[in-house]
């Protein structure tokens, strides 16, 4: 399959996923979005599960680019930028329908080795980037020397994952979760953060 065909099918999968959710989504829905026949989709992917394993890989490449591409002149700025990247509800981020569909895929992971493996990669790249930023902050003295980068990163990944799930399940504001997690991180990481400090 050439790159253009792959991108076309995977982009159609994204659109169909947002519209139908994972559980109700069919290959026919994806074919309709791609303006192709169902048989042509099956020519490249013999099952919905195989297509979604490829789709998650497609998303992973883009997610990794976003996570590793965050910038800032200090570790604190990098951390703020990273949290804004993964915890915002702006127009440049996936909408509620997509987040709901991804949560459906996560619910399949205990029963699907390919999904679980792919989702673990998303988790790992976020953990590694957070640990790298926090370690740099400790080294430069911007973050408290008592902070253990791996422990702090593990906590933040868990908080971010929980925020996404809570947002989908309860429709609570993801931006509010961003503010809460950022303030909590600053309180526990920075060497000198005034109690009244806000973002």
C-alpha positions in Angstrom: 0.0 0.0 0.0 1.4 3.4 -1.0 1.7 6.2 1.6 -1.1 8.2 0.0 -3.6 5.3 0.2 -2.6 4.5 3.8 -3.0 8.1 4.9 -6.4 8.3 3.1 -7.7 5.2 4.8 -6.4 6.1 8.3 -7.7 9.7 8.0 -11.1 8.2 7.0 -10.8 5.9 10.1 -10.3 9.0 12.3 -13.4 10.7 10.9 -15.5 7.6 11.1 -14.3 6.9 14.6 -15.3 10.4 15.7 -18.8 10.0 14.2 -19.6 6.4 15.2 -17.4 5.5 18.2 -15.4 2.3 18.2 -18.1 -0.2 19.3 -20.5 0.7 16.6 -18.0 1.4 13.9 -17.9 -0.9 10.8 -15.5 -1.3 7.9 -18.4 -0.1 5.8 -18.4 3.2 7.7 -14.7 3.7 7.1 -15.1 2.8 3.4 -17.8 5.5 3.1 -15.6 8.1 4.7 -12.8 7.1 2.4 -15.1 7.1 -0.6 -13.9 3.5 -1.3 -15.6 0.2 -1.5 -15.7 -2.1 1.6 -13.8 -4.7 -0.5 -11.0 -2.2 -1.1 -10.6 -1.6 2.6 -10.5 -5.4 3.2 -7.9 -5.7 0.5 -5.5 -3.8 2.8 -6.8 -4.8 6.2 -8.5 -8.2 6.8 -10.3 -7.1 10.0 -11.4 -4.1 11.9 -8.9 -5.0 14.7 -6.0 -5.1 12.3 -7.0 -1.7 10.8 -7.2 -0.2 14.3 -3.8 -1.6 15.3 -2.4 0.3 12.3 -4.5 3.3 13.1 -3.1 3.4 16.7 0.4 3.3 15.1 -0.6 6.2 12.9 -1.8 8.2 15.9 1.4 7.2 17.9 3.7 8.8 15.3 1.7 12.1 15.5 1.4 11.9 19.3 5.2 11.4 19.7 5.9 14.3 17.5 3.7 16.5 19.7 5.1 15.2 23.0 8.8 15.4 22.0 8.3 18.8 20.2 7.2 20.8 23.3 9.6 23.6 24.0 10.4 26.2 26.6 13.5 28.0 27.8 13.3 26.3 31.2 12.1 22.9 32.5 9.2 24.6 34.2 8.1 26.2 30.8 8.6 22.8 29.1 6.4 21.2 31.7 3.7 23.8 31.3 3.9 23.4 27.6 3.6 19.6 27.8 0.6 19.8 30.1 -1.1 22.3 27.8 -0.4 19.9 24.9 -2.1 16.9 26.5 -4.7 18.7 28.7 -6.4 21.3 26.6 -9.7 21.6 24.9 -8.8 24.0 22.2 -9.7 23.7 18.5 -6.4 22.1 17.6 -7.0 19.1 19.9 -9.4 16.1 19.3 -12.9 16.7 20.3 -15.2 14.9 22.8 -16.3 12.3 20.2 -12.8 11.3 19.5 -11.8 11.1 23.2 -14.9 8.9 23.8 -14.0 6.6 21.0 -10.4 6.3 22.3 -11.8 5.4 25.7 -13.8 2.6 24.1 -10.6 1.3 22.5 -8.8 1.4 25.9 -11.7 -0.7 27.3 -10.8 -3.3 24.7 -7.1 -3.4 25.7 -7.4 -6.1 28.4 -8.8 -8.5 25.8 -6.7 -7.4 22.8 -2.9 -7.8 22.9 -2.3 -5.5 19.9 -4.3 -2.7 21.4 -2.7 -3.1 24.8 0.8 -3.0 23.3 0.1 0.1 21.2 -1.5 2.0 24.1 1.4 1.1 26.4 3.6 2.9 23.9 1.6 6.1 24.3 1.9 5.8 28.0 5.7 5.2 27.8 6.5 8.2 25.6 4.6 10.5 27.9 6.3 9.1 31.0 9.7 9.3 29.4 9.2 12.9 28.3 7.9 14.0 31.7 10.8 12.2 33.5 13.3 13.9 31.2 11.8 17.4 31.9 11.6 16.8 35.7 15.2 15.4 35.8 16.4 18.5 34.0 14.6 20.7 36.4 16.2 19.0 39.4 19.6 19.2 37.8 19.3 22.9 37.1 17.9 23.6 40.6 14.6 24.8 39.4 12.8 21.8 40.8 13.3 20.5 44.4 16.3 18.2 44.7 14.2 15.8 46.8 11.9 15.1 43.8 12.4 11.7 42.3 11.9 12.2 38.5 10.5 8.7 37.8 8.1 8.9 40.7 6.9 12.4 39.8 6.5 11.4 36.2 4.5 8.2 37.1 2.2 10.3 39.2 1.6 12.9 36.4 1.0 10.2 33.8 -1.6 8.6 36.1 -3.2 12.0 36.8 -3.3 12.9 33.1 -4.8 9.6 32.1 -7.4 9.9 34.9 -8.3 13.4 33.8 -9.0 12.2 30.2 -11.2 9.4 31.5 -13.0 11.7 33.9 -13.5 14.3 31.2 -15.2 11.8 28.9 -17.2 10.1 31.6 -18.5 13.2 33.4 -18.0 16.0 30.9 -15.9 17.9 33.4 -13.7 20.5 31.8 -10.3 19.2 30.6 -9.0 22.8 30.9 -9.9 22.8 34.6 -8.0 19.5 35.1 -5.1 21.1 33.3 -5.1 24.0 35.8 -5.4 21.7 38.8 -2.7 19.3 37.7 -0.3 22.1 36.7 -0.8 23.9 40.1 -0.3 20.6 41.9 2.9 19.9 40.0 4.3 23.3 40.6 3.5 23.1 44.3 5.3 19.8 44.6 8.1 20.3 42.2 9.3 23.9 42.3 11.9 24.9 44.8 10.2 28.2 45.7 6.5 28.5 44.7 4.4 31.1 46.7 1.3 29.5 48.1 -0.9 31.9 46.2 0.8 31.3 42.9 -1.4 30.6 39.9 -0.7 29.9 36.3 
